[in-house]
Amino acid sequence: MLEAIKETISYIKQQVKETPDTAIILGTGLGEIADEIDIHHIIPYEDIPNFPVSTVEGHAGDLIIGKYAGREIYALKGRFHFYEGYTMEEVTFPIRVLKFLGVKNLLISNAAGGMNPDFEIGDVMFINDHINLMPNPLLGKHIPEFGDRFPDMSEIYEQHWIDLALESAKKHNLRAHTGCYVGVTGPTLETRKEYEYFRIIGGDTVGMSTVPEAIIAHQMGVKIFALSVITDLGIPGRIEKISHEIVQQAAAKATPKLVKVIHELIEAI
């Protein structure tokens, strides 16, 4: 994999002179954040050697380099999921590339189902822990250049950044919470008993992304902030049939206020 990473980095460096230290993954319904970026370069994933290509509606496929909140950043407009048929190595490949390009800070966003009874559709949850119910992306041969073989996962998400985001959310009237994200493979949305089980084991939201990316970033020493936009509810008595289109619409409603919070957070870090 190291050779593939080197090839990818070489290509990107030929296209880009900037050296951002911060990256953001724009999840379902949150691609509009890209509109706030002063874009210097857009590189389609299909042009980048060894990059997967996103196949999910609502996920574009561009690596954006530009200025946002006074900071040079990489923005991944579109991500990759295990349920698309990619291996975990392919799902997390861009994270390893970003680290070797010099990224030290990673912001991850996703759309998720809310299981905490205090949550409402359109709320945001800043992730302070996760439960991984996907194949672990560190399975397989260990490559020392990537970090520890047995990385400690007791504190993955930056508490200071969570505190800053909560302050910003309050200022902008965005209903925000903290809690635990449960990462599952998908692509099926949850049954009633699955929602119940995930809540019993400590989950507040559930989704099909973020956890593999966070594990890889943490292993490589990258600081992480992650959030879920609550797009549907898995709360007894409030469960309704859901579709990917409904998820996108619900995520889009939270975007204007969320853009302001992410802007202020990136300024602060």
Backbone torsions as a table, in degrees:
resi	resn	phi	psi	omega
1	MET	NA	-29.4	-178.9
2	LEU	-59.7	-39.3	179.7
3	GLU	-65.2	-39.9	178.0
4	ALA	-64.1	-41.9	178.4
5	ILE	-61.5	-44.3	179.8
6	LYS	-61.4	-40.2	179.2
7	GLU	-64.6	-42.4	-180.0
8	THR	-65.6	-45.1	179.4
9	ILE	-61.0	-43.0	180.0
10	SER	-58.8	-42.6	179.5
11	TYR	-64.2	-47.5	-177.6
12	ILE	-63.1	-41.7	-179.8
13	LYS	-65.0	-27.5	175.9
14	GLN	-69.4	-27.1	-178.0
15	GLN	-91.9	-23.8	-166.9
16	VAL	-128.3	130.7	176.6
17	LYS	-93.4	-28.3	-177.7
18	GLU	-67.6	157.0	178.9
19	THR	-130.6	70.3	-178.9
20	PRO	-61.3	149.3	175.3
21	ASP	-109.3	3.9	-176.7
22	THR	-131.2	139.9	178.0
23	ALA	-134.2	151.2	177.9
24	ILE	-133.4	134.4	175.4
25	ILE	-99.8	119.5	-176.1
26	LEU	-94.3	107.6	-175.7
27	GLY	-84.8	-171.3	-176.1
28	THR	-50.1	125.4	176.7
29	GLY	77.7	-4.6	-175.9
30	LEU	-108.9	8.6	179.9
31	GLY	-63.1	-18.2	-179.8
32	GLU	-64.4	-18.6	176.4
33	ILE	-58.2	-28.7	178.5
34	ALA	-60.2	-26.2	179.4
35	ASP	-66.9	-19.3	-178.9
36	GLU	-89.2	-6.0	-176.6
37	ILE	-88.6	135.1	170.9
38	ASP	-79.9	95.6	-167.3
39	ILE	-79.6	130.6	173.8
40	HIS	-98.4	-38.8	-177.1
41	HIS	-145.3	145.1	168.2
42	ILE	-127.0	121.9	179.4
43	ILE	-116.9	111.6	176.9
44	PRO	-59.9	139.6	179.5
45	TYR	-54.5	-36.9	-176.1
46	GLU	-64.9	-17.6	178.7
47	ASP	-89.5	-14.2	-174.6
48	ILE	-89.6	122.2	179.8
49	PRO	-55.9	132.5	174.1
50	ASN	75.0	-2.6	178.4
51	PHE	-77.4	139.0	169.0
52	PRO	-69.6	172.9	176.8
53	VAL	-124.0	127.8	-178.4
54	SER	-66.6	136.3	-178.2
55	THR	-115.0	6.7	-172.3
56	VAL	-99.3	135.3	176.0
57	GLU	-59.6	134.1	-178.5
58	GLY	95.1	-9.3	177.3
59	HIS	-113.9	106.6	174.1
60	ALA	-69.3	-172.7	-179.6
61	GLY	-139.9	66.4	-176.9
62	ASP	-134.2	139.9	166.9
63	LEU	-96.0	118.1	-177.1
64	ILE	-106.8	135.2	174.8
65	ILE	-121.6	126.6	-178.2
66	GLY	-173.7	-169.7	-177.8
67	LYS	-108.8	131.8	-178.7
68	TYR	-145.2	127.3	-179.1
69	ALA	55.8	37.8	177.7
70	GLY	75.3	13.4	-174.5
71	ARG	-133.1	138.5	173.2
72	GLU	-72.6	130.2	-178.1
73	ILE	-137.4	160.0	162.6
74	TYR	-98.9	138.6	172.9
75	ALA	-126.5	125.4	176.1
76	LEU	-94.8	105.3	-180.0
77	LYS	-91.4	92.1	-172.4
78	GLY	111.6	137.0	179.6
79	ARG	-130.6	-179.5	-175.6
80	PHE	-120.2	145.1	-174.7
81	HIS	-125.2	149.0	177.1
82	PHE	-59.7	-36.2	-176.6
83	TYR	-69.7	-14.7	177.3
84	GLU	-74.8	-6.5	-179.2
85	GLY	101.3	1.1	176.4
86	TYR	-77.1	152.4	171.1
87	THR	-75.3	163.3	176.5
88	MET	-62.7	-31.7	177.1
89	GLU	-62.3	-40.5	179.2
90	GLU	-72.4	-40.2	-180.0
91	VAL	-58.1	-39.6	-173.5
92	THR	-100.7	-0.4	-178.4
93	PHE	-53.9	-44.7	-179.8
94	PRO	-60.1	-31.1	179.5
95	ILE	-65.5	-43.3	178.1
96	ARG	-63.5	-40.5	178.2
97	VAL	-61.3	-46.4	-179.5
98	LEU	-59.5	-41.9	178.9
99	LYS	-60.1	-46.0	-179.0
100	PHE	-71.7	-16.5	173.6
101	LEU	-82.8	-7.4	176.6
102	GLY	111.7	8.7	-179.4
103	VAL	-72.2	131.8	179.1
104	LYS	-114.4	-21.8	-176.8
105	ASN	-125.8	133.6	-179.2
106	LEU	-130.1	127.1	174.2
107	LEU	-110.4	129.5	-176.4
108	ILE	-122.6	133.8	176.3
109	SER	-124.4	152.3	177.4
110	ASN	-152.9	164.0	168.7
111	ALA	-100.1	140.1	-173.3
112	ALA	-147.7	159.3	172.4
113	GLY	-85.6	136.1	-179.1
114	GLY	-95.9	131.8	-180.0
115	MET	-113.9	-13.5	177.7
116	ASN	-75.5	126.7	-176.8
117	PRO	-62.8	-13.8	177.7
118	ASP	-82.4	-9.1	-174.1
119	PHE	-88.1	149.5	173.5
120	GLU	-127.1	155.3	175.7
121	ILE	-59.9	133.2	-177.3
122	GLY	96.6	-11.3	173.3
123	ASP	-70.6	167.0	175.4
124	VAL	-124.2	140.2	174.0
125	MET	-119.3	124.6	174.4
126	PHE	-85.6	123.4	-171.0
127	ILE	-77.5	124.3	175.8
128	ASN	-111.7	-2.5	176.3
129	ASP	-168.9	165.7	175.4
130	HIS	-143.2	162.5	171.9
131	ILE	-121.4	122.5	-175.3
132	ASN	-95.6	112.2	175.2
133	LEU	-113.0	22.7	173.4
134	MET	-107.0	167.2	169.8
135	PRO	-58.5	136.7	-178.0
136	ASN	-70.6	128.6	-177.4
137	PRO	-69.0	-8.5	178.8
138	LEU	-93.3	1.1	176.1
139	LEU	-62.9	143.3	177.9
140	GLY	111.2	-168.2	-177.8
141	LYS	-62.5	134.4	179.6
142	HIS	-85.3	135.5	175.5
143	ILE	-113.6	109.5	-173.1
144	PRO	-55.0	-31.3	-178.9
145	GLU	-63.1	-16.3	-178.0
146	PHE	-87.5	-16.0	-178.5
147	GLY	128.6	-163.0	-175.9
148	ASP	-65.3	147.4	174.1
149	ARG	-68.7	-36.3	-178.4
150	PHE	-123.1	70.3	-175.8
151	PRO	-66.2	138.2	175.9
152	ASP	-70.7	132.9	-176.8
153	MET	-116.7	19.7	-175.6
154	SER	-72.2	-25.5	178.8
155	GLU	-140.8	93.0	-176.3
156	ILE	-95.5	-40.4	-170.1
157	TYR	-100.5	134.0	-172.5
158	GLU	-68.8	111.3	-176.9
159	GLN	-64.7	-36.5	179.6
160	HIS	-61.2	-40.8	179.1
161	TRP	-69.4	-35.6	176.1
162	ILE	-61.2	-44.3	178.9
163	ASP	-61.2	-42.7	178.4
164	LEU	-63.1	-41.0	-179.2
165	ALA	-66.3	-38.1	178.3
166	LEU	-63.7	-41.3	177.8
167	GLU	-62.8	-44.0	-179.5
168	SER	-65.7	-41.9	179.8
169	ALA	-61.0	-41.3	178.7
170	LYS	-62.2	-42.0	-179.5
171	LYS	-63.5	-35.0	-175.7
172	HIS	-99.1	12.6	175.8
173	ASN	62.1	33.9	176.5
174	LEU	-99.4	121.0	178.3
175	ARG	-66.8	114.8	-174.4
176	ALA	-131.3	147.6	-179.5
177	HIS	-137.0	173.0	168.4
178	THR	-121.2	156.2	179.4
179	GLY	171.3	-170.4	-172.8
180	CYS	-104.1	131.6	179.1
181	TYR	-99.9	130.4	176.3
182	VAL	-99.3	121.4	179.9
183	GLY	-96.3	120.4	179.5
184	VAL	-123.5	165.8	-174.1
185	THR	-74.9	-33.0	-169.4
186	GLY	65.3	-166.5	2.3
187	PRO	-85.8	-0.9	176.5
188	THR	-67.8	141.1	170.2
189	LEU	-78.9	163.0	-163.6
190	GLU	-74.7	148.1	169.5
191	THR	-79.7	168.2	179.3
192	ARG	-61.4	-40.8	-178.6
193	LYS	-73.2	-30.3	174.8
194	GLU	-65.7	-44.0	174.6
195	TYR	-56.1	-45.3	-178.1
196	GLU	-62.5	-43.9	179.7
197	TYR	-63.3	-46.4	-178.6
198	PHE	-61.8	-35.2	178.1
199	ARG	-69.6	-41.1	-179.7
200	ILE	-61.0	-39.3	-176.3
201	ILE	-82.4	-0.4	172.3
202	GLY	116.5	6.8	-177.9
203	GLY	-83.3	146.4	173.6
204	ASP	-109.7	-32.4	174.1
205	THR	-134.6	162.0	178.1
206	VAL	-139.2	139.6	180.0
207	GLY	-160.4	-177.4	-169.9
208	MET	-115.0	24.4	-176.8
209	SER	-149.3	-159.9	167.1
210	THR	70.1	-50.7	-175.0
211	VAL	-61.1	-49.0	178.8
212	PRO	-59.1	-41.1	-179.7
213	GLU	-64.4	-40.9	179.8
214	ALA	-66.6	-40.4	179.7
215	ILE	-61.6	-46.6	-179.1
216	ILE	-65.5	-45.6	-179.9
217	ALA	-60.9	-43.1	-178.9
218	HIS	-65.3	-41.9	177.7
219	GLN	-57.2	-34.9	-175.2
220	MET	-91.9	7.0	173.8
221	GLY	83.6	17.3	178.5
222	VAL	-87.4	136.8	176.9
223	LYS	-78.0	141.9	-169.9
224	ILE	-128.4	136.3	166.9
225	PHE	-127.2	132.6	-178.5
226	ALA	-139.1	150.1	-179.6
227	LEU	-143.6	155.1	173.4
228	SER	-118.3	133.7	166.8
229	VAL	-92.4	126.8	-177.0
230	ILE	-79.4	111.2	-174.8
231	THR	-108.6	-12.8	175.7
232	ASP	-158.6	166.4	-175.0
233	LEU	-119.3	133.3	174.6
234	GLY	-111.9	50.5	-175.5
235	ILE	-110.2	128.6	-179.1
236	PRO	-49.6	131.7	-179.0
237	GLY	87.3	-10.4	-177.7
238	ARG	-127.3	11.5	-178.9
239	ILE	-81.6	127.8	176.4
240	GLU	-125.8	159.1	176.8
241	LYS	-61.8	140.7	-173.2
242	ILE	-131.3	153.0	176.2
243	SER	-135.8	166.6	179.1
244	HIS	-63.3	-34.5	179.2
245	GLU	-64.3	-42.6	178.1
246	ILE	-63.0	-40.4	177.9
247	VAL	-59.1	-46.2	179.9
248	GLN	-61.5	-43.5	-179.4
249	GLN	-63.6	-41.8	-179.7
250	ALA	-67.1	-40.0	179.1
251	ALA	-64.4	-38.8	-178.3
252	ALA	-63.4	-31.0	-179.2
253	LYS	-64.9	-32.0	-178.0
254	ALA	-83.9	-12.6	-169.9
255	THR	-59.0	-46.8	-174.5
256	PRO	-56.0	-46.6	179.6
257	LYS	-71.8	-36.9	-178.2
258	LEU	-65.5	-36.5	177.2
259	VAL	-56.8	-42.0	180.0
260	LYS	-64.4	-40.7	-179.6
261	VAL	-65.3	-46.1	-179.1
262	ILE	-64.8	-39.0	177.6
263	HIS	-57.5	-48.7	-177.9
264	GLU	-68.2	-34.8	179.7
265	LEU	-66.7	-43.5	179.6
266	ILE	-65.7	-37.1	174.7
267	GLU	-58.8	-41.3	-174.7
268	ALA	-72.7	-34.8	-177.7
269	ILE	-82.2	NA	NA
